[in-house]
Amino acid sequence: MTANGANRTNKKDPVLVVIQQSGGNDFLNTVIPFENGHYWDSRPTIRVERDNMVPFTDDLAFHGAATPFKSIFDAGDMAIIQGVGYENSSRSHFRGMDIWHTAEPNSVATEGWLGQVMRQLDPDKKNVLTGVSIGRGLPRAMAAPGVPVASIGDLDNYGLMTPVQKEEERNKDLDIFKRMYSPAFGSGVVMDYLGQTGRDSLTGADILKKAPEMYQSTVEYADNAIAKALRDVARIHLAGLGTRIFYTQHGGYDHHAQELPSHEKLLAELTGGITDFLADLREHDAADNVLILVFTEFGRRMRDNGSGTDHGSGGGAFLIGDNVNGGLYSEYPSIDPADWLNAEDMKHTIDFRSIYATILEQWIGVESQDIVRGQYEQIKPFVAA
């Protein structure tokens, strides 16, 4: 039972699956205010046409490529959180994502928000699989000194690797982390972290190789990176290895040019993968303790630049799962030019740390104040007990 009583009758431990949309998803072209004339006026070249929209309220529509989201929303299993952001939003990919990873917009922090969660969930480090990252490199969100994390690029390929190949794979992941974060924190801090937890944090990957052997499903996932990653999440979750936090990444959302075809492809991959993932868990009666968070580092600017959009603010996030009380949360940012931030951005209407606090206290069941560094008003996106 979670802190505020999300309704899980079998009292399984709550599980969080994070999907990071890397690059800055264009929320305005994902959840579209199609009845507002300012949308059409601001985006003469990259607006989504009406015949490629799927309305789900009187004035909002999903992009046609995200049609699977409508089924999830109509079933009451999706909370759309509108206008997510923070004051003085960074337009840097690195800094913007780092802020989301550490819940610290005002200084450079050394611990990820999920790393701190895992420390509370498993303070004695009894399970090296409490947190699992699917993909290359270790996300900052999961990094905290002394907290082991299993990081694996591909579950099937890993099981076929020789010990030497596995060692090379681990070293590549650690090198990615080192190259990404040494410029911001200094090589000393990063090397201290890697020295304390580097190789140990990846040892859990060896245990994961048995998960595919235990897995059977009638669900056929698509052949793309996010679908494969979610299939790996399903296999690990169904193997009953005690993983509480999963992390996946879906890249390519930095659409400065050729946004329409690229964004359509990505939304189709993402929404199709999530739909298959939910179907897989439900087929195995294993969906009721799983919550999915979909987030991105920032939104895009109101006006197009001819064939794409530039870095902006006021994006959106999604909470998905069987215990989600579906609907719209927070307010869609005003798209009236008179209300634009810096004459080009949507203003955020809810702080991203409010979303974290909601997940931490109402779903995972841990105190949020130290992790998000303050008290933030929470939403109520879960089915009450």
N, C-alpha and C positions, 0 to 999 in steps of 0.2 A: 504493500500500500504506500503510495507516495505521500509527500508531506501534506498536501492539501486534499488528498483523497481521490486521485484519478482512479476510475473504477476498473480494477483488474481482479476478477473473482478468484483466480488461481494463485494470486500473490507471488507470481514469479518476480525476480529482480527486474527492475526497469532497465531497458536498453535504449541507447541513443545512437542513431545512425546519422552522421553529418555528411552532407553533400555540398562541396564547395564549388560554386560556379566561378571559375577563375577568369579574370579579365574585366569584370564589370558588366553584369547582365543588364540589358535594356528593359527595365521593368515596364516602361511606357508602351513597348511593343510586345510585352508578354501578357500583362493584364491591361487591356486597352479601354480607355474612356471614350468609346466610339460615338457617343452622343454629344460630346463637347467639341464645339467648332475650333477651339484653340489647338486641339490635337491635329486636325487636318491642316490648319494654317501653318503650324510650326514645322511640319514635316512633309513638304511637297514631294520629296524624292524617296523617302524611306518609310513612309507610312504604310501600315497594313491595310489593304483594301477590304471592303465589307464582305466580299465573297470568300475571303480567307480568314474570317473571324468566326468564333463560336460564342455567341452571347450566353452568359450565365446569370446576369441580372438585367434589369431594364436598361442600364447604362454602362455595363462593363462586359467585356468579351475576352476570352482567351485567344491568342494567336491560333490560327487553324492547325498549325503543327503541334500545338499543345492540347489537341482535342482529348487525349486521355485524362488530362487534368479535370475536364468537365465532369467526367464520370465519377472521379474521386470526390470532387466538390459536391456534386448532386447527392452522393451517398452520405454526405455529412462528415467525411473523414479528412477534410482539408481546411486549415485555418490560413487565410491569406492575410499576411501582416503588411499593411500598406505604409509607405513613407518611412522606412527604417533608415536610421543614420545617426549622426552625432554632430555637435557644434564644430564649426570650422573643419568640415570634412576634407580629408587629404585626397588629392587627385593622383597621388603616386600609387602605383600598383603595390610596390614593396611596402611602403609605409601604411597604406590603406589596409592591406591584408594583415600586416603585423598588428595594427590596432584591433582588428577583429579577433586575431589569434590570442591576444593578451588581455583584452578588455581594458586597455590603457591608452587613451588618446593623447595624453598630455606629456608623457615621457616614454622612454624606451624601457620596456619591462623585460625581465629575464625568464619569466615563467609563463607558459601557456595556460589558458583558462581550463582546458580539459586535462592538462597535466596535473593541475591542482585538484581537480575533481577526482582523478584516479588515485591520487595520494590519499584522499579521504575515504574512497571506497575500499582501498586495499593498503592500509597504512603499513602493514608488515611485509608487503611485497610477496605475498604467498602465491600469487598467480601472475605470471609474466604475460598472460593474455588478457588482462583486464582491459587494456586498450590495444586495438589493432588498426593499423593504417594500411589501406590497400592502395598501392601506387608507389611511384618512385620518390625517394626522399622522405624525410621525417617532418611532418607539418609542425610548425612552431606551436600551434594550439595544443599539441600533446607533449611538448617538451618541458620538462621540469627536472631539476637535479634529483637524482635518486629514484626517479619513477621509470620503471621499465615499460617499453612499448614494443610490440611486435610489428615490424614493418615488412611488407612483402609486396613485390610488384605483380606477380601473377601466380596464383595458387597451383595451377596445373604445371607450369614450367618449373616452379620451384621443386616440386616433388621429383622431377627428372634430373635435377642438377647433381653433379658430383660435389663432394665436400669442397674441392678447390673452387669450383664455380660458385658455390654458395658464399664462400669467403669473399670472392671478387664482387658478388652482388651486394653484400653487406657493405664492403668498402666503398662502392659507388654511391650507395645511399648516404653514408656518412659524409662522403666528399661533397655531395649535393648540398647537404645541410651546412657544411662548413663554408662552402663558397657563397651560399646565400646570405649567411648571417655574420660572417666575420667582418665585412665592411661596416655594419651597423653597431656591433657590440665589441669589436676588437677580437683578434685571434685568441688572446688569452682566455677570455670568458668562454668562447665557443670550445676551445680545446679542453678547458676544465670540464665543461659539460660532457663532451665526448669521452674524456678520460674517465669520468665517473660512471657514465651510463651507456656509453656508445655501443660497444659490442654486447654487453649484457642486455641492453634494451632490445636487441634484435634476436636474442636466442630463442624467443618464443616462436619464431618462424619455423623452426624445426618441428615443433609439436603440431603445427598446422597441417603438415603434409598428410595426416591421416584423415582430415576432414573430407576430401573428395571421395575417399573410399567408403564413407558412411552415407553418402548422399544419393538419393534417388528422387526424381521429380518428373512430372509430365509437362512442366513449363519449359518452353523453348525461348531462351533469351536471344536478343538480336546480337549480331556480330559487330559490336562497337565497344569502345573502351569503358564507358560508364555502365553499360549493361553487363559486361563481363565482371566489372568491379562489384556490382550489386549481387551478382550471382555468387561471387566469392564470399561476400558478406553473409548471404543466405546459407551457404554451406558451412561456414564457421559457426554461425548462430545455431543452426540445426544440429551441429555436432555436440552441443552442450558443453563447451569448453570454458564457460564462465565469463566470456567477453561482455563487458558492459558498455564500452564506447568503441564505435567503429568510425573511421574517417575515410572518405573517398573524395576524389577531385575530378571535376569535369572542366577541361580547359577550352579556350578558344573564344571567349566572349568579348574580347577587346576589338570591337567592330568599328574601326575608324574608316573603313572602306568596305564596299561590297557586303553591307550588313544584311540585306534582305535574304539572299540565298544562304549565307553562313548561319545566321540566327535561326532560320527555319530548320536547317539540318540539326543544329544542336538541341533545339527544343523538342524535336521529334525523338532524338536519341534519349534525352533526359526523361521525358514523360513516359515514353515507352518502357524504359528500363525500370522506372519506379513502379509502373503498373504491373510488370512481370514479377518484380520483387515482392510486391504485396500479394499477388496471386500465389507465388511460391510459398510464402510464409503461411498463408491461410490454408493452403492444401495440406500443410503439415501441422495445423493447429498451433502455430508458433508466432502469430502476428500480434496477439493481444498485449504483449509487454514491450512492443517496439515503437519508438517514435522517430520520425525522420525530420531533420532540419535541413532545409535548402537555403543557402545564403550566398551572397556575393559581396565583394569589397566596396562597391559604390554603384550608383546608377549612372545614367548617361544624361547628357545635356538635352534641353528641350528641342532646340533647333538642330536639324540635320546639317551636315557639312558638305552635302552634295551626293555622297553615296554611303555615308555612315554617320556615326555620332561620336563625340568626344567625351572624355571623362567628366562626370557630373556628381550629383548627390541625390538623396531622396529615393532610394531604391525600394526593394521589397523582399520579403522572405516568406517561406512556406513551412508550416508544421503539418505533418501528414501521419495518420495512423488510426487504428481502430478505436482508440480512446480520445481522439480529438473531437472537440465540439466545433464542427465545421462552421465556416462563415467568414465574414470580413472583420478585421480587427484594425484598430487605429483608423485614421482618416487618410483617404487618398490625397496626396499633396495638391494644392491648387495649381492648375496649369494655365491660369490667367496670367498673361505677361506682366501685369501690374504686381503680381505676387512672387515673381521669380526671384530666387536668390542670386545675387550678383548679375542680375539681368539675363540669366541664361540657365539656371538650375531650378529643379524642384526643391522646396524646403522639406526637410525631414519632419515628420509628425510624431515619431516615437523613437526613443533612444535604443540602440541595439542592445545595450546592457539591460534594458527592461525585458527583452526577450530571453537573454541568458538567465536573468534572475527567475523568470517564470519557469523555465525548463529545470533549473537547478532545484528550486524549492518545491514546485508542484509536481514535477515528474521524477527526477532522480532522488529527491529527498535529502538534499544537503543544503546547508546555509549558504547564501549567496554573497553576503555583504563583503567578506574578505576577498572573494574571487573577482567580483565586479567593482570592488573598491568604492562602495557606497550603497545607498538604498535607492532603488528605482521602482517606480510604480509598475505593478505587474498586470498583465491581462489575464483572462480566465478562459484559456483555450481547451480545457480538458473536460471530459464528461464527469459530472459530479457523482460521488458514491451514493 
